[in-house]
Amino acid sequence: MSKNEQKAKTGVNPRRKAGFRLFLLTTPILIGIFIFSYLPLLGWIYAFFDYKPGLSIWDCTFTGLKWFTMPFANSVLRGQFGRVMANTLGINFLYLIAMILPMFFAIFLMEIPSKRYRKAVQTLTTIPNFISWVLVYSAFYSLLSTEGLLNNLLVGMGILETPVNYLASSSHMWLKMLGYHLWKGLGWGAIVYISAITSIDSEIYEAANIDGAGRFAKIRHITIPHLIPTFFVMFILQIGNIINNGIDQYLVFSNAMNQDFIEVLDLYVYRNGLVQGNISYATAIGMWKSIISLILVFGANKLSKKIRGTALF
């Protein structure tokens, strides 16, 4: 029985029926996204009230856009907000520059001739991604604190007279955060590029071998050009997250000595909302952050379409 005959008999388009079944498979995912990503947006209402914990939102005073203008209300808040934004943008700008490293790491990893050694390196560099930042801090504390391994070695060798508490030092904090971030996420970030490399047609490499191309020539003229589209997709997504750092890494590494250089926007929202109890102000800052991120994603996508002719959406 042909599709047209089946449609005439049942009155249902088989292709549409198959598409509806596929849609039903996505229903649990869509429900999860709605519950955990869209339903919490109802909490944005707190930004328009002078909310006090324990009271109903309708028993609180409506303040309009007061909390949205609060970061610019006086010189003290402007200074705090400016410092936080400088830390956020500065650290994420370093992340943007370092985004090229996972791609090159994946390239050189795939060039390792021994599959056993390659898998071992990939496993060892991917495991840190699954370690919590609390444990990461504990590991670095055992290495870099005044009683840590590094100080014991340097003092024992006579290089240092007294131990140095590297974790309490405020110097080069942005670079330190970048270093911790790369140590934890370099191997994980390379996975998407490894997948892209394995999808490259092997006949292209065979043709390059016939033409006498060397290893670096193949990397330059075959591998990298095929990875550029993947890199730009990741780059656009990272631009959208340029003011989203998360709080895990910065909360555990923060102390009285480096707080002014390590406090990013997410940590600023956390401290104002949950530590100091100013939930309305923290919600307003979070809304600013979401709006700016959305604008950056669409702006980067439009710029990519204008420059490269292709876009993410």
Secondary structure, DSSP 8 states (H G I E B T S, - for coil): --HHHHHHHHSS-HHHHHHHHHHHHHHHHHHHHIIIIIGGGGGGGGGGEE--TTS-GGGSEE-TTHHHHGGGSSHHHHHHHHHHHHHHHHHHHHHHHHTHHHHHHHHHHHT-S-HHHHHHHHHHHHGGGGS-HHHHHHHHHHHHSTTSHHHHHHHHTTS-SS---GGG--TTHHHHHHHHHHHHHHHHHHHHHHHHHHTS-HHHHHHHHHTT--HHHHIIIIIHHHHHHHHHHHHHHHHHTTT---SHHHHHH--TTTHHHH--HHHHHHIIIIIS--HHHHHHHHHHHHHHHHHHHHHHHHHHHHHHS----
